[in-house]
Structures are given as structure tokens and as C-alpha cells.
Amino acid sequence: MTTDTLSPRREPPVASSPARRAPGRPYRSTGPQAILGSGPAAKVVAIVALLLMTVMWLIPPAWMVVTSFKSEPDAAAPDGWMPKHGFTADAYQKILDQGNLPLWALNSLVVTVSVTALTVVVSALAAYGFSRTVFRGRKGLLALTLASIMVPPQILIVPLFREMVTSRLADTYAAMILPQVVAPAMVYILKRFFDGIPRELEEAARLDGAGSLRAFWSIVLPLSRPILAAVAIFVFITTWNNFLWPFVSTSDPDLMTLPVGLSTVKDSYGLQYAQIAAASVLASIPLIVVFMVFQRQIVKSVATTGLGGQ
């Protein structure tokens, strides 16, 4: 008997699989260090690049704010940032005197809040069904949901409008809200997050007599606050800035949203650059307020869910 037969047989090393990130655990990226290194020169290059991108990002909103405080002749002048006749708030005064801006803002707020709340509820329930329920045709239905992400929304404008007319919902809030609730991308994002939640937590709740909805409400939703906040914020911003569907779905001036109403300001008074800039500044205030209030939650959601390009 040789020594080879007596010695314990060595198994080949098994490649370790990548560790699965637990829900709520922040991503750790080494991309910039891998590209630039970690020396002082790399930090200087990174800081200069960030400063340049910041300046480029701030130029359009700064131009909009400066233009809103110009007189119409200065705003229409092709050259120069600074006004030749001084700053004035006439553009804001004319916009507010029209009386339509508060109504447009109220319509945008009603539509945006309704779409955001319904989208979060519908997408979370659909994602939980795809993640936890096994039924015939599940893979095909999930593939169809993912395929619908690649369909440009402009293609669906005509059939959606015909459906709203047939249902007698045209020129109503329902016509502006219901078609925007369908968000396949949000369903997929939430499903991926729900897949990472250990099923043992729900099984322990089921042993105590909890049903599926009770486990979803008491176990899954509290663990999903960061991703739910991220989905709500993205849907809110997208819906607030949406122009095409509110423009097509209603022709009633009393139901116009803020982006649609701003386009009528341009049509009624010609190219009134100062008034358009002033109205744009006023329209961006709610988004700035939302970002300032939920800034910490936005950063936390991007860090824990990897929505920042991970």
C-alpha cells in the first residue's frame, strides 16, 4: 500500500460564489479608485471633474432664474447674461395676475400625488406576487412585463386615448391618473428587492397564523421602506414633469397641469421669455421642496438599493 492511498484525498478548491447583498445593506463601489487610483493627483483630478460637472449642471437653472428677473426686451436680447435695464419682478407679477397658475399647480399636485400613491401600491402588490407566488404562466407573465418596459410610451398614446374616450373618461382626472399608474420598471425593481428578503421571516409569521397579506404588510413592507421611498420619489418627479399624456388626455382648461398650462402661456402671449422663465421657476419649486425634505431618504435609497447605476 502506497502512501498516496493512506493520505487523505484533497478536493480541488471550490470557487467561492459572490456574497449576496442583504436587503438594506449599502453598496460598496470601487470604480473611481480602480480608474484613477487613490493618490493625491487622482483626488485632484476627481475634484476638478466634479466641479466642472457641477458648473455645467448649474448653468441652465441659473440662466432661467436670471432671465425670469429681466424685462421682456432684455430677455429677448440675443447677447448678455446681465440685463441692461436692471432686474425686475414684472414677469412674476404678470404670471400671478393671470390667476391660472394656482389652478394648474393644484391640478398637478392632485394628479402627481394620486399617481404616486397608486403606483407604489399596485407595483408593490404585483412585485410581491411575482416574488412569492408560484402559478402557471408566471414566467411568461413576468417576461411580458419586462418586455413592456422597452415599448416607448409615445406608441401607446393613441390606443390609450381611444380607450379613455370609449370609457367616457376623457377630460377627467381619472383619464390623467389611471394610465400613468402602470409602471413595469417599478414592478421589476421591487421584485428584485423582495427576492432578497429571507423567506424564513415570513414563514415564522405564517406559523403564528398570519396570511399572505398580513405577512406582506407586517414583514415585507417595513423592510422595504428605502426602495419604496425611492420608487415614490422617482414616480413623483416623472409624473410632475410629464407633459405628453396630460396634454393629450384633456382639453379642459380647468384640468390643465402645470407643464400643459405653461405651454398655453407661450401660445397666448407669443415668445414672452421672461414670463416663461418665471413660470418655470415657480413650477420647479415643488420639486426642490420635495428634494430638500426627502434628501436624506433619497441618498439612503440610492445607497441601499443600487439605483445609482449599480
C-alpha positions in Angstrom: 0.0 0.0 0.0 1.5 3.3 -1.0 1.4 6.5 0.9 -0.9 8.0 -1.6 -3.7 5.7 -0.6 -3.3 6.4 3.1 -3.2 10.2 2.9 -6.5 11.9 2.9 -7.6 12.9 -0.6 -7.5 16.6 -1.3 -10.5 18.0 -3.0 -9.9 20.8 -5.5 -10.6 24.2 -4.2 -14.1 25.4 -4.9 -14.5 28.9 -6.1 -16.5 30.9 -3.7 -19.7 32.4 -5.0 -20.1 36.1 -4.7 -21.7 37.1 -1.4 -25.3 38.1 -1.8 -26.1 41.6 -0.6 -28.5 41.7 2.2 -31.6 44.0 1.8 -30.8 47.4 3.2 -27.0 47.0 3.1 -25.3 49.8 1.2 -23.4 49.1 -2.0 -19.7 49.5 -1.9 -18.2 50.7 -5.2 -14.5 50.8 -6.0 -15.0 52.0 -9.6 -13.4 55.5 -9.2 -10.4 54.1 -7.3 -9.9 51.4 -9.9 -9.8 54.0 -12.6 -8.0 57.0 -11.0 -6.1 55.3 -8.2 -6.0 56.6 -4.6 -3.1 59.1 -4.7 -3.3 62.9 -4.2 -3.2 63.5 -8.0 -6.2 61.3 -8.5 -8.1 63.2 -5.9 -7.3 66.5 -7.5 -8.5 65.2 -10.9 -11.7 63.8 -9.4 -12.4 67.1 -7.6 -11.8 69.2 -10.8 -14.0 66.9 -12.8 -16.8 67.1 -10.2 -16.5 70.9 -10.1 -16.7 71.1 -13.9 -19.8 68.9 -14.0 -21.4 70.9 -11.2 -20.8 74.2 -13.1 -22.2 72.7 -16.3 -25.3 71.4 -14.4 -25.9 74.8 -12.7 -25.7 76.9 -15.9 -29.2 76.2 -17.2 -31.1 76.8 -13.9 -29.0 79.9 -13.3 -29.8 81.2 -16.7 -33.5 80.5 -16.1 -33.6 82.4 -12.8 -31.7 85.4 -14.2 -34.0 85.6 -17.3 -37.1 85.5 -15.1 -36.0 88.8 -13.4 -35.3 90.6 -16.7 -37.7 92.8 -18.7 -39.0 91.4 -21.9 -36.6 93.4 -24.2 -33.6 92.3 -22.1 -34.9 88.7 -22.1 -35.3 88.7 -25.9 -31.9 90.2 -26.5 -29.5 87.6 -28.0 -26.4 88.6 -26.1 -25.5 89.1 -22.5 -26.4 87.4 -19.2 -27.0 90.6 -17.2 -30.0 92.9 -18.0 -29.3 96.3 -19.5 -32.3 97.9 -17.7 -31.9 96.3 -14.3 -33.7 93.4 -12.6 -37.5 93.4 -12.3 -40.2 91.1 -11.0 -42.7 92.1 -13.7 -42.7 88.6 -15.2 -43.7 87.1 -11.9 -46.4 89.7 -11.3 -48.0 89.1 -14.7 -47.9 85.3 -14.2 -49.5 85.5 -10.8 -52.1 88.1 -12.0 -53.4 85.7 -14.6 -54.9 83.6 -11.9 -54.3 80.3 -13.7 -51.0 79.3 -12.1 -52.5 78.2 -8.7 -55.2 76.1 -10.5 -52.5 74.5 -12.7 -50.4 73.8 -9.7 -53.3 72.3 -7.8 -54.1 70.0 -10.7 -50.5 68.9 -11.0 -50.5 68.2 -7.2 -53.7 66.1 -7.4 -52.5 64.1 -10.4 -49.0 63.6 -9.1 -49.9 62.6 -5.6 -52.6 60.2 -6.8 -50.3 58.6 -9.4 -47.5 58.2 -6.9 -49.7 56.6 -4.2 -51.5 54.2 -6.6 -48.2 53.3 -8.4 -46.5 52.3 -5.2 -49.4 50.2 -4.0 -50.1 48.5 -7.4 -46.4 47.9 -8.1 -45.6 46.6 -4.6 -48.5 44.1 -4.7 -47.6 42.9 -8.3 -43.9 42.6 -7.3 -44.8 40.6 -4.2 -46.9 38.3 -6.3 -44.1 37.7 -8.8 -41.6 37.1 -6.0 -43.6 34.8 -3.6 -46.4 33.2 -5.6 -46.0 30.2 -8.0 -48.7 29.9 -10.6 -49.0 28.7 -14.2 -47.7 31.2 -16.7 -45.7 33.1 -14.1 -42.5 33.2 -16.1 -44.4 34.2 -19.3 -46.3 37.0 -17.5 -43.0 38.3 -15.9 -41.3 38.2 -19.4 -44.2 40.1 -20.8 -43.9 42.7 -18.0 -40.2 43.1 -18.7 -40.8 43.4 -22.4 -43.3 46.2 -21.9 -40.5 48.3 -20.4 -39.0 48.5 -23.9 -42.2 49.9 -25.5 -41.9 53.7 -26.0 -44.8 55.4 -24.2 -45.5 57.5 -27.3 -46.7 54.4 -29.2 -49.4 53.8 -26.6 -50.8 57.4 -26.8 -53.4 56.7 -29.5 -54.8 53.4 -28.1 -54.9 54.8 -24.6 -56.8 57.9 -25.8 -59.3 55.8 -27.7 -59.8 53.7 -24.5 -60.4 56.8 -22.4 -62.9 58.1 -25.0 -64.7 54.8 -25.2 -64.8 54.6 -21.4 -66.1 58.2 -21.2 -63.2 59.2 -19.0 -61.7 61.8 -21.3 -61.4 65.3 -19.8 -61.4 63.9 -16.3 -58.8 63.4 -13.5 -59.2 59.7 -14.0 -58.0 59.9 -17.6 -54.8 61.6 -16.5 -54.2 59.4 -13.5 -55.1 55.8 -14.3 -52.9 55.2 -17.4 -49.8 56.5 -15.6 -50.2 54.0 -12.7 -48.9 51.2 -14.9 -45.1 51.1 -14.2 -43.5 47.8 -15.3 -40.0 49.1 -14.4 -41.0 49.8 -10.8 -42.6 46.3 -10.6 -39.3 44.7 -11.7 -37.2 46.9 -9.2 -39.5 46.0 -6.3 -39.4 42.3 -7.3 -35.6 42.2 -7.2 -35.7 43.7 -3.7 -38.4 41.4 -2.4 -36.3 38.4 -3.7 -33.5 39.4 -1.4 -35.7 39.3 1.8 -35.3 35.9 3.6 -38.5 33.9 3.3 -37.8 32.5 6.8 -39.1 35.8 8.2 -42.5 35.3 6.5 -42.6 31.6 7.4 -42.2 32.5 11.1 -45.2 34.9 10.8 -47.2 32.2 9.0 -46.6 29.8 11.9 -48.3 32.4 14.1 -51.3 32.4 11.8 -50.6 35.4 9.6 -51.8 35.2 6.0 -50.1 36.4 2.8 -51.4 40.0 3.1 -50.6 40.1 6.8 -47.0 38.9 6.2 -46.7 41.4 3.3 -47.9 44.3 5.4 -46.1 43.4 8.7 -42.9 41.8 7.5 -42.1 42.8 3.9 -43.2 46.4 3.8 -41.3 47.6 6.9 -38.1 46.1 5.4 -38.7 47.7 2.1 -39.0 51.4 3.2 -35.8 52.5 1.3 -36.9 51.0 -2.0 -40.5 52.2 -1.6 -39.3 55.7 -0.9 -37.0 55.6 -4.0 -39.9 54.4 -6.2 -42.2 57.1 -4.8 -39.7 59.8 -5.4 -38.9 58.8 -9.0 -42.6 58.4 -9.8 -43.4 61.8 -8.3 -40.7 63.6 -10.3 -41.6 61.8 -13.5 -45.3 62.5 -13.1 -44.9 66.1 -12.1 -42.8 66.8 -15.3 -45.0 64.7 -17.6 -46.4 66.8 -20.5 -47.5 64.5 -23.3 -50.2 62.4 -21.7 -51.9 65.3 -19.7 -51.8 67.3 -22.9 -53.5 64.6 -24.9 -56.0 63.3 -22.4 -57.7 66.5 -21.6 -58.7 69.7 -23.4 -60.5 71.4 -20.5 -58.5 74.5 -19.4 -59.7 73.9 -15.8 -57.9 70.5 -15.8 -54.6 71.6 -17.2 -51.5 70.6 -15.3 -48.6 73.0 -14.8 -46.5 71.9 -17.8 -49.5 72.0 -20.1 -50.5 75.4 -18.7 -47.1 76.8 -19.3 -47.3 75.9 -23.0 -50.5 78.0 -23.2 -48.7 81.0 -21.8 -46.3 80.7 -24.6 -49.1 80.5 -27.2 -51.2 83.3 -25.8 -48.5 85.9 -25.5 -46.0 84.9 -28.1 -42.4 84.4 -27.1 -42.5 86.1 -23.7 -39.2 84.7 -22.5 -39.2 86.3 -19.1 -42.8 85.1 -18.3 -41.9 81.6 -19.4 -38.8 81.6 -17.3 -40.7 82.9 -14.3 -43.4 80.2 -14.7 -40.7 77.6 -15.0 -39.0 78.8 -11.8 -42.4 78.6 -10.0 -43.1 75.2 -11.4 -39.7 73.8 -10.1 -40.3 75.0 -6.6 -42.4 71.9 -5.5 -39.7 69.5 -6.8 -37.0 71.5 -4.9 -39.1 71.3 -1.8 -39.6 67.5 -2.2 -35.9 67.0 -2.8 -34.9 69.1 0.3 -37.4 67.3 2.5 -36.5 63.8 1.4 -32.8 64.4 0.6 -31.6 62.1 3.3 -34.1 59.4 2.2 -33.1 59.8 -1.5 -29.4 59.3 -0.7 -30.2 56.3 1.6 -32.4 54.7 -1.0 -29.8 55.0 -3.8 -27.1 53.6 -1.4 -29.2 50.7 -0.2 -30.9 49.7 -3.5 -28.2 50.3 -6.0 -30.4 52.6 -8.2 -27.4 54.9 -8.8 -26.1 52.8 -11.7 -25.1 49.7 -9.8 
